[in-house]
Amino acid sequence: MKSLMKAAVLAAIVAVPAVSFAQVQTQQQPLTRAQVRADLAQVRAAGYDPSDWMHYPENIQAAEAKIAAQRAATAYGPSTNGTSQSGQ
C-alpha cells in the first residue's frame, strides 16, 4: 500500500508542472506574420533603423516610446482606472 501511495504522489508531482505549462501555452496566442510585419513597419515609421547595430537598444526603445506616446495621445475618454461616485 505504501508503494502505491508513493507512486501516486510521484505521479502527481510530475503531472502538476506539465499541466500548468500547458495552460500557460494555450493562453498566449502567437503573432501572425502579418502582425509582425505591421509592427515592424510601425517602428520603422517611428524612426527605427534595423541596420544601425551600433545604437540597437536605444533606437528601438526610442521608437517604441514614440509609438506608446502616440497611442496615449489618441486614446479616447478618461482613464478607466480609479473609483466612481454615486448618489451625489
VODRENMI-687182 format. One record per atom (N, C-alpha, C, O): residue number from 1; residue in one letter; z, y, x; atom name. Coordinates in pm, whole numbers, plus 50000, padded with zeros to 5 digits. Last residue first. Layout:
BEGIN
(NUM,"a",(Z,Y,X),"CA")
...
***
This chain:
BEGIN
(88,"q",(49460,56155,47550),"N")
(88,"q",(49493,56297,47572),"CA")
(88,"q",(49376,56385,47544),"C")
(88,"q",(49386,56507,47557),"O")
(87,"g",(49391,55889,47528),"N")
(87,"g",(49494,55941,47442),"CA")
(87,"g",(49533,56086,47464),"C")
(87,"g",(49628,56135,47404),"O")
(86,"s",(49336,55779,47865),"N")
(86,"s",(49303,55778,47723),"CA")
(86,"s",(49419,55837,47644),"C")
(86,"s",(49533,55834,47689),"O")
(85,"q",(49183,55764,48181),"N")
(85,"q",(49289,55814,48094),"CA")
(85,"q",(49243,55803,47951),"C")
(85,"q",(49124,55816,47921),"O")
(84,"s",(49124,55529,48448),"N")
(84,"s",(49078,55610,48335),"CA")
(84,"s",(49198,55653,48253),"C")
(84,"s",(49302,55588,48253),"O")
(83,"t",(49088,55508,48805),"N")
(83,"t",(49152,55475,48677),"CA")
(83,"t",(49093,55563,48568),"C")
(83,"t",(49021,55659,48595),"O")
(82,"g",(48859,55374,49047),"N")
(82,"g",(48965,55462,49003),"CA")
(82,"g",(49021,55416,48870),"C")
(82,"g",(49003,55302,48828),"O")
(81,"n",(48513,55370,49097),"N")
(81,"n",(48644,55329,49149),"CA")
(81,"n",(48748,55426,49097),"C")
(81,"n",(48728,55547,49103),"O")
(80,"t",(48278,55472,49025),"N")
(80,"t",(48341,55386,48926),"CA")
(80,"t",(48475,55334,48976),"C")
(80,"t",(48543,55262,48904),"O")
(79,"s",(48181,55809,49071),"N")
(79,"s",(48227,55684,49129),"CA")
(79,"s",(48297,55602,49023),"C")
(79,"s",(48369,55656,48939),"O")
(78,"p",(47941,55943,48834),"N")
(78,"p",(48059,55949,48921),"CA")
(78,"p",(48092,55810,48977),"C")
(78,"p",(48036,55709,48935),"O")
(77,"g",(47576,55931,48851),"N")
(77,"g",(47707,55930,48789),"CA")
(77,"g",(47821,55933,48888),"C")
(77,"g",(47801,55928,49010),"O")
(76,"y",(47359,55766,49078),"N")
(76,"y",(47378,55836,48952),"CA")
(76,"y",(47523,55824,48907),"C")
(76,"y",(47585,55719,48922),"O")
(75,"a",(47256,55820,49414),"N")
(75,"a",(47334,55744,49316),"CA")
(75,"a",(47358,55830,49193),"C")
(75,"a",(47375,55952,49202),"O")
(74,"t",(47135,55953,49617),"N")
(74,"t",(47054,55929,49497),"CA")
(74,"t",(47128,55848,49393),"C")
(74,"t",(47069,55811,49292),"O")
(73,"a",(47320,55959,49819),"N")
(73,"a",(47277,56086,49762),"CA")
(73,"a",(47198,56067,49633),"C")
(73,"a",(47197,56156,49548),"O")
(72,"a",(47340,55693,49889),"N")
(72,"a",(47457,55759,49831),"CA")
(72,"a",(47417,55890,49763),"C")
(72,"a",(47475,55927,49661),"O")
(71,"r",(47088,55651,49999),"N")
(71,"r",(47126,55577,49879),"CA")
(71,"r",(47245,55643,49810),"C")
(71,"r",(47251,55648,49688),"O")
(70,"q",(47103,55819,50221),"N")
(70,"q",(47003,55845,50118),"CA")
(70,"q",(47039,55774,49988),"C")
(70,"q",(47022,55830,49880),"O")
(69,"a",(47306,55691,50362),"N")
(69,"a",(47328,55828,50315),"CA")
(69,"a",(47228,55864,50206),"C")
(69,"a",(47263,55932,50110),"O")
(68,"a",(47180,55448,50421),"N")
(68,"a",(47301,55448,50338),"CA")
(68,"a",(47329,55587,50282),"C")
(68,"a",(47372,55601,50168),"O")
(67,"i",(46977,55543,50589),"N")
(67,"i",(46941,55478,50462),"CA")
(67,"i",(47062,55478,50368),"C")
(67,"i",(47047,55505,50249),"O")
(66,"k",(47131,55637,50801),"N")
(66,"k",(47044,55730,50729),"CA")
(66,"k",(47006,55673,50593),"C")
(66,"k",(47003,55745,50494),"O")
(65,"a",(47246,55400,50887),"N")
(65,"a",(47332,55506,50836),"CA")
(65,"a",(47252,55607,50755),"C")
(65,"a",(47298,55658,50653),"O")
(64,"e",(47016,55267,50977),"N")
(64,"e",(47090,55212,50863),"CA")
(64,"e",(47185,55315,50803),"C")
(64,"e",(47204,55318,50681),"O")
(63,"a",(46950,55434,51193),"N")
(63,"a",(46856,55418,51082),"CA")
(63,"a",(46927,55364,50958),"C")
(63,"a",(46902,55410,50846),"O")
(62,"a",(47174,55399,51355),"N")
(62,"a",(47142,55533,51304),"CA")
(62,"a",(47047,55523,51185),"C")
(62,"a",(47062,55597,51087),"O")
(61,"q",(47155,55128,51411),"N")
(61,"q",(47271,55178,51338),"CA")
(61,"q",(47245,55316,51281),"C")
(61,"q",(47288,55346,51170),"O")
(60,"i",(46920,55124,51558),"N")
(60,"i",(46923,55052,51431),"CA")
(60,"i",(47042,55099,51347),"C")
(60,"i",(47031,55109,51225),"O")
(59,"n",(46994,55283,51781),"N")
(59,"n",(46886,55328,51692),"CA")
(59,"n",(46883,55252,51560),"C")
(59,"n",(46847,55310,51457),"O")
(58,"e",(47214,55149,51903),"N")
(58,"e",(47230,55283,51848),"CA")
(58,"e",(47120,55318,51749),"C")
(58,"e",(47147,55377,51644),"O")
(57,"p",(47121,54902,51993),"N")
(57,"p",(47224,54908,51889),"CA")
(57,"p",(47234,55046,51824),"C")
(57,"p",(47260,55058,51704),"O")
(56,"y",(46884,54987,52166),"N")
(56,"y",(46882,54899,52049),"CA")
(56,"y",(47000,54917,51953),"C")
(56,"y",(46975,54947,51836),"O")
(55,"h",(46777,55143,52366),"N")
(55,"h",(46874,55205,52276),"CA")
(55,"h",(46890,55121,52150),"C")
(55,"h",(46908,55175,52040),"O")
(54,"m",(46597,54980,52496),"N")
(54,"m",(46697,55048,52576),"CA")
(54,"m",(46808,55108,52489),"C")
(54,"m",(46922,55123,52535),"O")
(53,"w",(46404,54889,52325),"N")
(53,"w",(46516,54800,52354),"CA")
(53,"w",(46626,54869,52435),"C")
(53,"w",(46738,54818,52441),"O")
(52,"d",(46193,54988,52117),"N")
(52,"d",(46286,55062,52203),"CA")
(52,"d",(46411,54978,52227),"C")
(52,"d",(46512,54995,52159),"O")
(51,"s",(46047,54855,51929),"N")
(51,"s",(46006,54837,52069),"CA")
(51,"s",(46099,54910,52167),"C")
(51,"s",(46084,54895,52288),"O")
(50,"p",(46139,54928,51678),"N")
(50,"p",(46176,54797,51731),"CA")
(50,"p",(46137,54776,51877),"C")
(50,"p",(46190,54686,51941),"O")
(49,"d",(46276,55218,51584),"N")
(49,"d",(46161,55173,51663),"CA")
(49,"d",(46197,55039,51726),"C")
(49,"d",(46278,55035,51819),"O")
(48,"y",(46374,55384,51291),"N")
(48,"y",(46399,55272,51382),"CA")
(48,"y",(46269,55232,51451),"C")
(48,"y",(46166,55214,51387),"O")
(47,"g",(46335,55580,51096),"N")
(47,"g",(46336,55618,51237),"CA")
(47,"g",(46361,55507,51336),"C")
(47,"g",(46370,55533,51456),"O")
(46,"a",(46301,55510,50838),"N")
(46,"a",(46419,55591,50867),"CA")
(46,"a",(46430,55626,51015),"C")
(46,"a",(46525,55694,51055),"O")
(45,"a",(46087,55342,50847),"N")
(45,"a",(46065,55475,50787),"CA")
(45,"a",(46183,55568,50816),"C")
(45,"a",(46167,55690,50819),"O")
(44,"r",(46221,55122,50951),"N")
(44,"r",(46118,55189,51032),"CA")
(44,"r",(46090,55328,50979),"C")
(44,"r",(46072,55422,51057),"O")
(43,"v",(46378,55054,50736),"N")
(43,"v",(46444,55104,50856),"CA")
(43,"v",(46344,55169,50951),"C")
(43,"v",(46379,55262,51024),"O")
(42,"q",(46172,54978,50553),"N")
(42,"q",(46264,55086,50520),"CA")
(42,"q",(46334,55140,50645),"C")
(42,"q",(46347,55261,50659),"O")
(41,"a",(46048,54765,50676),"N")
(41,"a",(45970,54886,50650),"CA")
(41,"a",(46061,55005,50621),"C")
(41,"a",(46031,55118,50659),"O")
(40,"l",(46264,54585,50671),"N")
(40,"l",(46210,54631,50799),"CA")
(40,"l",(46128,54759,50781),"C")
(40,"l",(46137,54851,50863),"O")
(39,"d",(46289,54547,50393),"N")
(39,"d",(46400,54604,50471),"CA")
(39,"d",(46351,54659,50604),"C")
(39,"d",(46392,54767,50646),"O")
(38,"a",(46041,54428,50339),"N")
(38,"a",(46074,54556,50276),"CA")
(38,"a",(46189,54625,50351),"C")
(38,"a",(46186,54746,50371),"O")
(37,"r",(46065,54191,50486),"N")
(37,"r",(45961,54288,50522),"CA")
(37,"r",(45990,54425,50462),"C")
(37,"r",(45966,54527,50527),"O")
(36,"v",(46275,54073,50345),"N")
(36,"v",(46291,54104,50487),"CA")
(36,"v",(46188,54207,50531),"C")
(36,"v",(46221,54300,50604),"O")
(35,"q",(46157,54041,50093),"N")
(35,"q",(46275,54125,50107),"CA")
(35,"q",(46297,54165,50252),"C")
(35,"q",(46333,54279,50280),"O")
(34,"a",(45948,53863,50154),"N")
(34,"a",(45915,53996,50103),"CA")
(34,"a",(46035,54091,50117),"C")
(34,"a",(46017,54209,50148),"O")
(33,"r",(46090,53636,50223),"N")
(33,"r",(46009,53702,50324),"CA")
(33,"r",(45975,53844,50281),"C")
(33,"r",(45972,53936,50364),"O")
(32,"t",(46421,53648,50081),"N")
(32,"t",(46282,53606,50081),"CA")
(32,"t",(46208,53682,50191),"C")
(32,"t",(46258,53781,50244),"O")
(31,"l",(46744,53546,50192),"N")
(31,"l",(46646,53651,50163),"CA")
(31,"l",(46505,53592,50162),"C")
(31,"l",(46476,53497,50235),"O")
(30,"p",(46944,53293,50030),"N")
(30,"p",(46872,53350,50144),"CA")
(30,"p",(46773,53457,50100),"C")
(30,"p",(46725,53457,49986),"O")
(29,"q",(47244,53341,49854),"N")
(29,"q",(47104,53304,49848),"CA")
(29,"q",(47031,53368,49965),"C")
(29,"q",(47055,53484,49996),"O")
(28,"q",(47559,53213,49840),"N")
(28,"q",(47474,53307,49911),"CA")
(28,"q",(47330,53259,49905),"C")
(28,"q",(47300,53147,49948),"O")
(27,"q",(47671,53002,49705),"N")
(27,"q",(47694,53136,49653),"CA")
(27,"q",(47602,53238,49719),"C")
(27,"q",(47570,53340,49657),"O")
(26,"t",(47618,52772,49847),"N")
(26,"t",(47548,52791,49720),"CA")
(26,"t",(47566,52930,49664),"C")
(26,"t",(47485,52974,49583),"O")
(25,"q",(47786,52796,50073),"N")
(25,"q",(47642,52797,50090),"CA")
(25,"q",(47568,52821,49958),"C")
(25,"q",(47464,52887,49959),"O")
(24,"v",(48039,52771,49962),"N")
(24,"v",(48002,52896,50029),"CA")
(24,"v",(47851,52904,50040),"C")
(24,"v",(47794,53012,50019),"O")
(23,"q",(48035,52507,49871),"N")
(23,"q",(48048,52617,49775),"CA")
(23,"q",(48007,52749,49837),"C")
(23,"q",(47945,52831,49770),"O")
(22,"a",(48017,52363,50109),"N")
(22,"a",(47906,52355,50013),"CA")
(22,"a",(47914,52469,49912),"C")
(22,"a",(47811,52522,49871),"O")
(21,"f",(48266,52418,50218),"N")
(21,"f",(48147,52465,50286),"CA")
(21,"f",(48028,52464,50191),"C")
(21,"f",(47946,52557,50193),"O")
(20,"s",(48432,52284,50037),"N")
(20,"s",(48441,52429,50047),"CA")
(20,"s",(48321,52488,50118),"C")
(20,"s",(48276,52597,50083),"O")
(19,"v",(48351,52019,50086),"N")
(19,"v",(48332,52078,49953),"CA")
(19,"v",(48337,52231,49961),"C")
(19,"v",(48256,52299,49900),"O")
(18,"a",(48430,51987,50353),"N")
(18,"a",(48289,51969,50315),"CA")
(18,"a",(48260,52032,50180),"C")
(18,"a",(48154,52093,50162),"O")
(17,"p",(48709,52024,50346),"N")
(17,"p",(48623,52120,50416),"CA")
(17,"p",(48476,52108,50377),"C")
(17,"p",(48405,52209,50371),"O")
(16,"v",(48775,51793,50172),"N")
(16,"v",(48804,51931,50134),"CA")
(16,"v",(48719,52031,50213),"C")
(16,"v",(48659,52119,50150),"O")
(15,"a",(48720,51544,50296),"N")
(15,"a",(48634,51592,50188),"CA")
(15,"a",(48655,51740,50157),"C")
(15,"a",(48560,51807,50118),"O")
(14,"v",(48917,51495,50486),"N")
(14,"v",(48778,51505,50531),"CA")
(14,"v",(48692,51570,50423),"C")
(14,"v",(48599,51644,50456),"O")
(13,"i",(49142,51483,50326),"N")
(13,"i",(49137,51580,50435),"CA")
(13,"i",(48994,51601,50482),"C")
(13,"i",(48954,51714,50513),"O")
(12,"a",(49077,51267,50162),"N")
(12,"a",(49092,51400,50103),"CA")
(12,"a",(49083,51508,50210),"C")
(12,"a",(49023,51613,50187),"O")
(11,"a",(49075,51058,50348),"N")
(11,"a",(48952,51091,50276),"CA")
(11,"a",(48959,51230,50214),"C")
(11,"a",(48860,51303,50214),"O")
(10,"l",(49347,51061,50421),"N")
(10,"l",(49244,51089,50521),"CA")
(10,"l",(49112,51127,50455),"C")
(10,"l",(49044,51219,50500),"O")
(9,"v",(49461,50985,50178),"N")
(9,"v",(49493,51115,50235),"CA")
(9,"v",(49388,51156,50338),"C")
(9,"v",(49345,51271,50341),"O")
(8,"a",(49353,50728,50153),"N")
(8,"a",(49326,50829,50051),"CA")
(8,"a",(49352,50969,50104),"C")
(8,"a",(49275,51062,50078),"O")
(7,"a",(49457,50600,50379),"N")
(7,"a",(49312,50612,50364),"CA")
(7,"a",(49276,50720,50262),"C")
(7,"a",(49180,50794,50281),"O")
(6,"k",(49729,50610,50320),"N")
(6,"k",(49679,50679,50438),"CA")
(6,"k",(49528,50700,50428),"C")
(6,"k",(49477,50806,50465),"O")
(5,"m",(49730,50442,50094),"N")
(5,"m",(49770,50581,50082),"CA")
(5,"m",(49720,50663,50200),"C")
(5,"m",(49673,50776,50181),"O")
(4,"l",(49654,50202,50210),"N")
(4,"l",(49571,50260,50104),"CA")
(4,"l",(49602,50408,50086),"C")
(4,"l",(49512,50490,50066),"O")
(3,"s",(49866,50160,50382),"N")
(3,"s",(49734,50182,50440),"CA")
(3,"s",(49637,50241,50337),"C")
(3,"s",(49550,50320,50371),"O")
(2,"k",(50073,50121,50200),"N")
(2,"k",(50077,50236,50287),"CA")
(2,"k",(49940,50264,50346),"C")
(2,"k",(49901,50380,50360),"O")
(1,"m",(50000,49882,50081),"N")
(1,"m",(50000,50000,50000),"CA")
(1,"m",(50000,50126,50086),"C")
(1,"m",(49936,50225,50051),"O")
***
